[in-house]
Every structure is written in C-alpha cells, then in structure tokens.
C-alpha cells in the first residue's frame, strides 16, 4: 500500500537508524521486541536513516486508510513515500500471522520490509513485479531467520 500524501507522525531517526514510534503500547506486550525487530527489518531492506516505522492500532490505521486510500477498514501496512513512513496495525498483523500459523514477529518483519521495498519503488501490481518483490522479501527474511511467507505448508 502506498499513499502519496504525507502521513501522520514523522519523527526522523536517531543514530543513523530508522526510527520507531510506538503509538499503541499493546505492541510491546503482543510482539515482544517489536521496536528492535522493526529497526532491523527496515535497515536490512535498505531503509534509510530518515525512515520512520509507526506501530499503531487498527483504529488509527483504518482512519489513515480511509483518508489516503478511501477504504474504511484497517489494513496491515501503509507506506508514505512523501514522508518516508511505514505504518502498521497491531490487530491486523496479529490476526494475519495467526491465520497463517506464523509468529507475529515474523509477520511484522515481513511487512516492514514490504513497506521499505514500496518506498524504494517496488510494487506488486503486475505478476513479474510481484514475483520480484516476493523473492526480495523471502531473501531478506531469511537473514533474520524467518521462513518464506510465500511458501505454503
């Protein structure tokens, strides 16, 4: 997902690493180490120091999705090229991970990488683009010791 307008909470980064803003403190309880993992995943995927990852609630992401994409439902991740932000919804991330039988931490890492790749110009609208993006995500996730999210079983 990649809205073209600016997002809600740009904060910059610290010490040359992507910044993480935890807007919904439940992230810390439901995905232990979420902040550290988000920084690692973003950096691995090529996320610049100016990148900000925002960990928020389904409700907040539903509002952003409605405002920027005219879809009044939460989604898992939105990328904002204008501000270099990636925003993730806790409930959606956890539900999708559970439905796929995967750890929420792995799904978080995957979606952060997905968002960074969008910010870098990757997309998945055409079959070839989708395949290249999926291969890049699987390769990056392997570096964090998470399984390929596109492989079934």
Secondary structure, DSSP 8 states (H G I E B T S, - for coil): -EESS--S-----BTTB-EEEESSTHHHHHSTTHHHHHHHHHHHTT--TT-EEEEE-HHHHHHHHHHHHS--S--SEEEETTTTEEEEEHHHHHHHHHHHT--HHHHHHHHHHHHHHHHTT---SSHHHHHHHHHHHHHHHHHTT---TTS--
